[in-house]
Amino acid sequence: MVPSKSLSTQRLILLFVVSLGVVSGSIFLVTNDFVGAPGGNASASQYTDVTSCTTITEPGQYALRRDVGGSAGLSESCITIKANDVVLDGFGHTVDGRGVTNSTGIRVEGESVTDVTVRAVTVTDWNRGIHVMNGSQVTIRKVNATANAEGISIWNTRRSSVTRSEFHDNLIGVVVDNASTNVNVSGNHFGNNYAGDVKRGRGRLRSDADAESLAADPTTASPPTSFLAERRHRVAT
């Protein structure tokens, strides 16, 4: 008969396996630095959980705890942020739309919303994945915008940034209107955005360029409303 391992040896093996799992998880977060890695240091108790489409009207840190979306109708948004000093951490979850005309996944707007961060979230199948209007000091990072008409649109906003994010299979990756100033779009990945990666008004911006660096015509024309439906048809066939 083969002698059984001692209890202490079994515990040592178990500890090694658990430790290896923790290390592997840490490596996953590092190698997926663009999307899905939480960007803050707050403990779970410091977050307010978000588990469905909602409107945020109070300052604080909010955590998306599961995939949400699918219920926004015409000209509606899933998550709307109307307060200053807000952090919305997606923790790698998805805000998923239905391709409805003029719908928005995450909207940041108000009289003059300031100091808002949106990070580590995927937005897909919206007319606008993330829409920022009348804001300042808005930070968008580690976002994955896929299969939207506009991945991120920024209107009448200043001193804001879009960084370390990914934009694929949208009509346009990032749109910054002519009224916005000091908007930094840098360190992002772009691929297969049909009408352009980054646009300022009707003029084309170079990827990873400061959105204030080029003069351009006023506001970008609205994308074709049939874009999302046509894209779904192409994928289905």
N, C-alpha and C positions, 0 to 999 in steps of 0.2 A: 504494500500500500504506500502511495506517495504521501508523505507528511503534509498536513495543511499548513498554510502560512500563519504566522502568529498574528494576533490582533493588531499589534503595533505596526507590523509590516503592511497589513491591509490598509491601515489608516494613512500610512506614508504614501502608498500608491494612490489612494483616493485624493489626498492633498495635492499630489503632483498633477493628477488629471484635471482637477478643478483649477489649479493655478495655470495650467496650459490653456484651458478654455478662456480664462480671463485675459491672458496675453493675446490669444488669437482674436478676441473681441476688440482689444485695443488696437491691434494692427488693422482690423477692418475699418475702424473709425478713421484712422490716419490715411489709409489708402483711398477712402471715399471722402476725401476732404471737401470736394466741391458740393456734394449733396448728401444729406442724411445725417450728418454729424452735428449734434447739438452744439450751439456756439456759445453758451453761457455757462456760468458756474453756480447758478442758483440750485438749491436743493428742491426735491419734489414738493415739499410743503410750501415753498415760496411761489409756486405756480397756481394759477386758476385753470382748471381743466376745461378744454373745449372739446365737445363730443358731437356737435351738430352745427349747422349754419347758425350764425349769431351776429349781433351787433355789440361791439365793445365800446363802452361809454365811460369807463373809469380807468385811470392809470394803473399800471401793474404789469406783471409777467404772466403770460398766458401760454399754455401748452396744448397743442393738438394731440389728443390721446388716441385717435383712430382716424381712418380715412372718412372724409365727409363730402357732401355735395349731392348733385343730381336733382335737387328740388327747385333750384332757382328758375323763375320764369322770365318772361320778356322784360328786359331792362332791370333785372334784379341782380343782387350780389349774394354770394354765400356768406362770406365773412366781411363785415364792414367795421373799420376802426375809425372812431370819431373822437378819441381822447388823445391828449398829449402823454408823453412818457410811457409808451407801451412797447413791450417786447412780445412778439408772437413767434414762438418756436414750434415748428412743425414736427420736429423729431423724426423726420423722414417720411411722414404721412402725406397723403394725397388729398387735394381739394379738386374733385372731379365734377365737370359740368356735363351738359347734354348738347353743347353746340348751339344754344339758343341765341338768337340775334341780340346783340348789345348786353349780354350777360357778362358778369365779372366774377372771377373766383375770389379774390381778396381785394377789397377797395379801401384805400386810405384817403379820407376826405373830411373837410370841415371848413370853418371860416379861416383857420390858419393852424392846421395840425402840425405839431413839431415834436421831434425826438421820438420817432417811431422806428422800430427794427422788426423786419420780417425775415426769418431765416429757416433754413433746413426744411423746406416744404416743396412738394411737387404740385404744379397747377397744370391741368390738362383739359382740353375740350371746352374752352371758354372763348367768347369773343375777345375778352381781355383777361389774361391770366391774373395779373396784378395791375391795378390801376391806382396811381397816386395823383391827387388833385389838390391844389392849394396847400401844399405842404412845405416843410423845411426840415432839414436834418433828418431825412428819412433814409434809413440804411436797409438795403436789400442784399442779402448774401446767401450763398449756398442754396440757391433756388434752382429747381429744374422746371423749366417751362417747355411743354411739349404739346404739339397739335392744337395750338390756339391760333386765332386770327392775329392777335398781337400778344406776344409773350408777356411783356411789361410795357405799359404806357405811362408816361409822366407828363402831367400838364401843370403849368403855372406853379412850378415848384423850384426851390433853390437849395443850395448847399446839401445835396443828397448824392447817393451813390448806389450803383449796381455792380457788385463784384463777386468773383469766385462762383459764378452761376453757370448753368448750362441751358442752351436754347437750341432745340431741334424740332424740325418738321412744323414750324409755325409759318404763317404767311410772312410776318415780320418779327424778328427777335425782340428788339427794344425800340420804342418810339418815344422821342423827347420833343415836345412842342416848342415853338419859337419863344414862348413867354417864359420858359424855364431857364434858370441861370445856375452856373457852378454845379452842374450835374456830372459826376464822374462815372463813366462806364468803362471798367477795366478789369483785366484778369479773368475774362469769361471764355467759355467754349461755345462755339457756334457750329451748326451743321444743318444743311438742307432746309434753310429758311427761304421760302420760295421767292419773296419779293425783296429780301435783304436782311442783313443781320442787325444793323443799327441805323436808324434814320432820324434826322432832325428836320422837322417840318416836311416839306416835299423833297428836300435835298438828302443825299446819301452821306452818312458819317462813316469814317473808317472804324472798323472794330477796335475796341480798346482805346478809343480817343475820348478826350473830354468833350462832353456834349455842348459846351459853350464855344468850342474852338472854331466852328465854321458858321458863317452867316447862311441863312436858309430862308426859304419861303415860309409863310405862316402855315400852321397846322397841317399835319398829314391827312390826306384824304381818307375817309373811312374805308376799311377793307371790304371787299365783296361779301355780302351777308351769306352767300351760298358757299363760301370757302370751306367751312367745317363739314357741311353736308357732302360736298363734292369729295373732300378728302376721305370721309368715311366710306363713300361709295367706291373710291379707288382701292382702298384697303380691302374692302369686302370682296371685290372682284379680282 
